Amino acid sequence: MITIVAYIGAALAEIAGCFAFWAWLRLDKSAMWVIPGTISLALFAYFLTLVESDAAGRAYAAYGGVYIVASVLWLWLIEGQAPDRWDLLGAAVCVVGAAIILFAPRAA
């Protein structure tokens, strides 16, 4: 359960942090957006350390699928652009891949 919560927290923190830089550099917002963006990105890294995995690379790889789904949700809920069928199909494929990486039985 902590893994799912950690991944959701990491996704929100990473997207919010990256969006802060996007807002500053692409949407002509104040450079002050960088401050909460940097804090948010540090939180993202912290959340990934909470993932129950025997290897960091595996935790990061599985997180990729969660990040993609969260990004599509951000596109829809924050930016107001409805995802198309290709966004949804791509996100679904990534979640399946992430689940395989994270939950596959491994030899001890």
LOGUDREN-43988 format. One line per field, with one value per residue: residue number from 1; residue in one letter; z, x, y of N, C-alpha, C, CB in turn. Coordinates in pm, whole numbers, plus 32768, in hexadecimal, padded with zeros to 4 digits. Last residue first. Glycine has a CB too. Example, Ala and Ser with C-alpha at 12.3 -4.5 7.8 and 13.67 -1.06 7.14 Angstrom:
num = [2_1] $
residu = [s_a] $
n_up = [82C4_830C] $
n_east = [8505_8527] $
n_north = [7F1F_7DC7] $
ca_up = [82CA_830C] $
ca_east = [8557_84CE] $
ca_north = [7F96_7E3E] $
c_up = [8313_830C] $
c_east = [850A_8528] $
c_north = [8003_7EB6] $
cb_up = [823C_8389] $
cb_east = [8580_846B] $
cb_north = [7FC4_7E41] $
//
This chain:
num = [108_107_106_105_104_103_102_101_100_99_98_97_96_95_94_93_92_91_90_89_88_87_86_85_84_83_82_81_80_79_78_77_76_75_74_73_72_71_70_69_68_67_66_65_64_63_62_61_60_59_58_57_56_55_54_53_52_51_50_49_48_47_46_45_44_43_42_41_40_39_38_37_36_35_34_33_32_31_30_29_28_27_26_25_24_23_22_21_20_19_18_17_16_15_14_13_12_11_10_9_8_7_6_5_4_3_2_1] $
residu = [a_a_r_p_a_f_l_i_i_a_a_g_v_v_c_v_a_a_g_l_l_d_w_r_d_p_a_q_g_e_i_l_w_l_w_l_v_s_a_v_i_y_v_g_g_y_a_a_y_a_r_g_a_a_d_s_e_v_l_t_l_f_y_a_f_l_a_l_s_i_t_g_p_i_v_w_m_a_s_k_d_l_r_l_w_a_w_f_a_f_c_g_a_i_e_a_l_a_a_g_i_y_a_v_i_t_i_m] $
n_up = [7DEB_7CBA_7CB0_7C0D_7BD4_7C24_7B88_7A79_7A60_7A94_79B7_78E6_792A_790D_77F8_7790_77F0_7764_765D_7673_76AF_75CE_750F_7545_75F9_7719_7710_77BC_78AA_7951_7A23_79B4_78C9_7913_79F9_7981_78FF_79DF_7A57_7991_79A5_7AAD_7A9F_79F4_7A8D_7B67_7AFD_7AFA_7C08_7C6D_7BDD_7C43_7D53_7DCA_7E60_7EDE_7F40_7F48_7FB9_7EFE_7E7D_7F2D_7EF4_7DF3_7E2F_7ECD_7E09_7D73_7E2D_7E3C_7D36_7D34_7DEC_7D49_7C4B_7C5C_7C4D_7B50_7ADA_7990_787D_7832_7828_791B_79E7_799E_79A9_7ABB_7B0E_7A99_7B3B_7C2A_7BDD_7B97_7C90_7D3D_7CC1_7CC9_7DDC_7E2D_7D9E_7E10_7F1C_7EFE_7EA0_7F79_804C_8000] $
n_east = [85AB_8517_83DF_82B1_825E_8221_82B7_829F_8188_813D_81AF_8116_801C_8052_8083_7F88_7EFD_7F7B_7F2F_7E18_7E07_7E7C_7DCE_7CDC_7D37_7CE2_7C81_7D12_7D3B_7E11_7DA5_7D25_7DBD_7ECA_7EB9_7E85_7F78_801F_7FCB_8021_8137_8170_813E_820D_82F1_8303_8394_848F_84BE_84CE_85AB_8673_867F_860C_8545_8442_835B_83A5_841E_84AB_83E9_83CD_84BD_8489_83AD_8428_84BC_83EC_8385_8459_8452_8356_8366_8433_83D7_8329_83C3_83C3_8270_821D_8224_8209_8308_838E_82C5_823C_830D_833F_8249_8247_8300_8269_8185_8200_8273_8194_80F7_81AF_81D8_80D4_80C0_8195_813F_8055_80C7_816E_80C5_8052] $
n_north = [7A08_7A62_7B0A_7B56_7CAC_7DB0_7E6A_7E1B_7E07_7F0F_7F91_7F20_7F86_8094_80A2_8069_814B_821B_81D9_81F8_830D_8383_831E_839B_84C9_858B_86DD_87D9_8865_885E_87C4_86DF_8691_8696_85F7_84FD_84E0_84D1_83E5_8332_8360_8312_8202_81B5_81FB_8151_8080_8101_8134_802F_7FD4_807B_802B_7EF7_7E8B_7F5D_8021_8178_8250_82D8_836B_8443_84D2_8530_85D9_8699_8717_8784_883C_88EE_894E_89CC_8A97_8B26_8B64_8C33_8D14_8D6D_8D81_8D06_8CC2_8BC3_8B5A_8B83_8B6F_8A86_89CC_89D1_8969_886E_87EC_87E8_8756_8664_8619_860B_8546_846D_8449_8400_8310_827E_826F_81DA_80EB_80A7_8079_7F88] $
ca_up = [7E61_7D05_7C9A_7C70_7B9F_7C6B_7C19_7AB5_7A46_7AEE_7A3F_78ED_7924_7991_7857_7770_781B_77F6_7683_7650_770B_7654_750B_7555_758B_76D6_771D_7738_7868_78D5_7A3E_7A26_78C9_7894_7A04_79D9_78AE_797F_7A9F_79B0_7927_7A82_7AF7_79CE_7A0B_7B7B_7B17_7A7E_7BAA_7CA3_7BC9_7BB5_7D2E_7D75_7E81_7E6D_7F6C_7EFB_800C_7F5C_7E3B_7F22_7F77_7E09_7DD0_7F08_7E76_7D36_7DFD_7EB5_7D67_7CD5_7E0E_7DD6_7C58_7C4A_7CD3_7B74_7B29_7A1C_78AB_7842_77B0_789D_79E6_79AC_792A_7A5E_7B40_7A66_7AAF_7C23_7C0F_7B32_7C18_7D5B_7CD6_7C4A_7D84_7E61_7D85_7D81_7EFA_7F34_7E4E_7EF3_8051_8000] $
ca_east = [85E9_8562_8470_82F8_8285_81E3_82B1_8322_81DD_8111_81DD_81A7_8030_802E_80EE_7FF8_7ED8_7F84_7FBC_7E52_7DD3_7EB0_7E5A_7CE5_7CF8_7D3B_7C56_7D10_7CBA_7E20_7DE5_7CEB_7D2C_7EA0_7EDD_7E21_7EFE_802F_7FB8_7F92_80F0_8187_80EB_8181_82D8_82C9_8306_8452_84B2_846A_8528_8651_8650_866B_85CD_8484_838A_8371_83BF_84F8_8419_8362_84A7_84F8_83A0_83C3_8502_8442_8331_842E_84C8_8376_8314_8445_8442_82EF_83A3_842D_82DF_81FE_824C_818D_82B5_83D8_8329_81F4_82C7_83A7_8275_81EB_8322_82ED_8177_81B7_82C5_8203_80C2_817A_8248_8114_8061_8194_81BF_804E_8065_81A6_811B_8000] $
ca_north = [7A46_79FF_7B0A_7B02_7C29_7D40_7E74_7E36_7D93_7EA4_7FB2_7F0B_7EF4_8060_80C1_8011_80C5_8217_81DC_8176_82A8_83A0_82F6_8309_847F_852B_8652_8799_886D_88AC_8844_8725_869C_86D1_8686_853A_84E7_853E_8464_833E_8378_839C_8255_81A1_8238_81D6_806C_80D0_81A4_808B_7F94_807E_80B1_7F3F_7E62_7F1A_7F9E_8107_8205_8286_82F1_83E1_8494_84D4_856A_863F_86D3_871E_87CF_88A4_8908_8961_8A22_8B00_8B02_8BAE_8CE2_8D0F_8DB4_8D1F_8D48_8C0F_8B53_8B8F_8BDA_8B05_89E4_89FF_89EB_88D3_8805_8828_87E0_86B0_862D_8666_85CD_84A0_846B_847A_837C_829C_82B1_8262_8133_80BC_80F0_8000] $
c_up = [7E62_7D79_7CEE_7C4C_7C0B_7C37_7C5E_7B4D_7A8A_7ADB_7AA1_7978_792F_7995_78E2_77D6_7803_782A_7719_767A_76F0_76B5_758F_7555_759F_7665_76D6_7749_77DD_7883_79C1_7A3D_7938_7896_7988_79EB_7902_7926_7A40_79F6_793F_7A02_7ACC_7A1F_79DE_7AF7_7B29_7A8F_7B29_7C42_7BFC_7B97_7C9C_7D4A_7E2F_7E97_7EF3_7F2B_7FC8_7FB6_7E98_7EE0_7F6E_7E8F_7DE8_7EB0_7EBC_7D9E_7DBF_7E8C_7DE3_7D05_7DAF_7DFC_7CE9_7C5E_7CCD_7C00_7B44_7A62_7938_7879_77B8_7820_795B_79A5_792F_79D5_7AE5_7A96_7A73_7B95_7C06_7B5D_7BB0_7CDD_7CED_7C59_7D02_7E09_7DB6_7D60_7E66_7F10_7E7C_7E9D_7FC8_8000] $
c_east = [867F_85AB_84AF_838D_82CC_8208_8283_831B_8265_8165_81B6_81DD_80C6_803F_80D0_806A_7F49_7F63_7FCE_7EE4_7E0D_7E86_7EA0_7D75_7D0F_7CF0_7CB9_7CEE_7CB4_7D9F_7DEB_7D25_7CFA_7E0B_7EAF_7E3B_7E8C_7FB4_7FC5_7F76_805A_8139_80F6_8122_8248_82A6_82BF_83BC_846D_8453_84B8_85CA_8625_862F_8636_8511_83C1_83B0_8388_849E_846D_8392_843D_84E9_840E_83AD_84A4_8494_8386_83DD_84A7_83EC_832E_83E9_8451_8359_8360_8418_8347_827D_821D_81A6_8236_8380_8363_8254_8281_836B_82E2_8213_82C7_8314_81FC_81A7_827D_8257_8132_8145_8217_8186_809A_8134_81C2_80CD_805B_8146_8157_8056] $
c_north = [7A3B_7A46_7A9C_7AFD_7BD8_7CB5_7DF4_7E2D_7DA6_7E27_7F44_7F27_7ED6_7FC9_808C_8026_8061_818B_81D3_8170_821E_8331_8313_82D9_83EA_84E5_85F6_8705_8832_88B2_889C_87B1_86F7_86EF_86D1_85CF_8523_854F_84DB_83C3_8387_83BC_82E7_81F7_822A_8219_80F2_80BD_8179_80FF_7FEF_8040_80B7_7FC4_7EAC_7EF7_7F51_8085_8188_8232_829C_835F_8426_848B_8502_85C4_8670_86D3_875F_882A_88B5_890E_89AD_8A8B_8AD2_8B40_8C59_8CD6_8D45_8D4F_8D6A_8C9B_8BA8_8B92_8BF0_8B7C_8A6C_8A1E_8A25_895F_8870_884A_882A_8741_8682_8681_8631_852E_84A8_84A8_8401_830E_82D7_82B0_81C5_810E_810E_807E] $
cb_up = [7EDE_7CAA_7CBC_7C74_7B23_7C66_7C40_7A8A_79AD_7AD5_7A6C_7889_78A1_79B4_785D_76E0_77D1_7836_764F_75B9_7702_7686_7497_74E7_7502_773C_76E3_76EF_7862_7881_7A75_7AA2_78D7_781E_7A18_7A63_787A_7928_7B12_7A09_78C4_7A6C_7B8B_79DE_79A4_7BCA_7B92_7A53_7B8B_7D2C_7C11_7B66_7D46_7CF9_7E6D_7DED_7FB1_7E63_8033_7FB3_7DBF_7ED4_7FDF_7E05_7D3E_7F1C_7EDC_7CCF_7D98_7F13_7D87_7C4C_7E0A_7E31_7C28_7BBF_7D1C_7B6B_7BAD_7A62_784D_789F_7795_7892_7A49_7A31_790D_7A51_7BD1_7A91_7A5D_7C60_7CA0_7B18_7BDB_7DCA_7D4D_7C16_7D68_7EEE_7DCA_7D31_7F1C_7FCE_7E56_7EB0_80B9_8079] $
cb_east = [85B4_85C7_84AE_82BB_82E0_8150_8254_8354_81EF_807C_81A1_81ED_7FF4_7F9C_8106_802B_7E59_7F25_7FFD_7E45_7D3B_7E7C_7EA2_7C99_7D2F_7D71_7BC8_7D99_7C8F_7E8F_7E72_7CFE_7CEF_7EC3_7F77_7E20_7ED6_80AA_801E_7F63_810B_821C_8115_815C_8334_832A_82F1_8494_853C_8496_8523_86BB_86BE_8691_85DB_8484_8318_838B_834C_8551_8469_82ED_847D_857E_83A6_833F_853A_849F_82CB_83DB_8539_8394_827F_8428_84C7_82AF_8347_84B5_82AD_81C6_8216_812D_828F_8438_839A_81A5_8261_8416_82AA_815C_8318_8355_8144_812D_82EA_825C_8062_810B_829D_8148_7FD9_816D_8237_8039_7FDB_81C4_818C_7FA3] $
cb_north = [7A09_79B3_7B94_7A71_7C39_7D4F_7EE5_7EC1_7D7C_7E84_8039_7F64_7EB8_8086_8157_8029_8097_827E_8259_815C_82A2_842A_833C_82C3_84AD_84C3_863E_87AB_88F8_8872_882E_86D4_8613_8672_8697_84F4_845A_8524_8470_82C7_8305_83B4_8245_810F_81FC_822E_8013_804C_81DE_80C0_7F0A_8038_8119_7EEA_7DCD_7F74_7F4E_811B_825E_82E0_8315_841B_84FD_851F_859F_868A_873A_875E_8803_8900_896D_899B_8A47_8B79_8B3E_8BA2_8D45_8D53_8DEE_8C9E_8DAF_8BC4_8AC5_8B1E_8BBB_8B08_8972_8995_89E0_88B4_8784_87CE_87E0_8671_85A6_862B_85CE_8444_83EF_8462_835F_8220_8255_825F_80EF_8035_80DE_8000] $
//
